[in-house]
Amino acid sequence: MKEIAESDRRLALAYETVQMIGDEQVGRAAHAFRSALWKLSDYARGLVDVDAAEWEKSYKKYRISRDEFNSAIRHDLGIAGRGYQRNAAGISSRPPTVG
């Protein structure tokens, strides 16, 4: 839990920096990415009950939002293309073990 708390602190600092210097598209993408990440964090901490199907759905949303965030940053920096997209079909997460 200590590591998760430290990670949350670092994420908050990075998020605020991105909101200050990124354009509107980057800001929206950062918000979606952070929200998806928090949802997975809540599941991992056991704060929200989740079954394997919901975990998989949320994990896919996290991966898509991460790719969209990276694309927004590339666009804001004037780098052509979407860059490497990690949300390839067929890649799944390992849902948490219940019990």
N, C-alpha and C positions, 0 to 999 in steps of 0.2 A: 504494500500500500504506500510505503514511503516513496518508492520509485515512481508510482503512478502520480502521486501528488507533485513530485518534482517535475515530471513530464508535463503535467497540467500547467504548472507555473511557467515553464519554458514556452509552451504552446501559446499561452496568453500573451507573453511578451512578443513573440514572433507575430502573432495575429495583429496586435496593435501596431507594430511596425509596418506590416503589409497594408493595413488600413490607411496609414498616414502617407505612404509613398506610392501605392498602386493606384491605377485608374479605377473607374467605377466597375468595370467588368472584373477586374482582379478582386475588388472588394466583395462583390457578390459571390464569386467562385470561392474565395477564402471562407466566407460565411458558410456556404453549403458544405465545404470540406470539413470545417471544424465541427459543424452540427452532426455530420455523419460519423466523425471520429468519436465525438462524445457519446453518441448512441451505442457504439460498440464498447466504449469504456464502461458505460453503465451496465451493459450486459455482462462484461467480463468481471465486474465487481460484484455481480449478483444483486444489483439494485433494482433490476427489472428482470422478471422471469421471461425467458425466451426459449422457443423450441428451435430445432435444427433448421427448419424451413425459414423462419423469421431471421435467424442469424445469417443464413446464406443470402437472403434478400438484402439485409442491411449491409453485409460485407460487400456485395456487388455495388450497392449505392455508394459506399465509401470509396471503392476503387474508381468508379466513374467520376465521382466528385474530385478525387485526387488528380486524375488525368485532365479534367476540365480546368482545375486550378493551375496546373502546370502549363496548359495551353494558353490560358489567360496571361500568365506571367510572360511567356515567350512573346506573345503578341504585344504586350505593353513595352517590352524591351526592344521590339523591332526585329525579333528573330523569326525568320520565315518557317512555316510549317507547324504542325501540332507537336512535333517531337515524339519520343517513344511513348506509345500508349500501352500501359501494362494491363488494361482490362480485357485481355484476350478471352474469347469464348472458350469454355472448357476448363478454365482455371477456377478452382473453388477453394474455399477456406476449410478449415477443420472446425466444425462447430464445437462449442464447449461441451464437455461431458457433464451430464446431469447426474447429481447425486453426490 
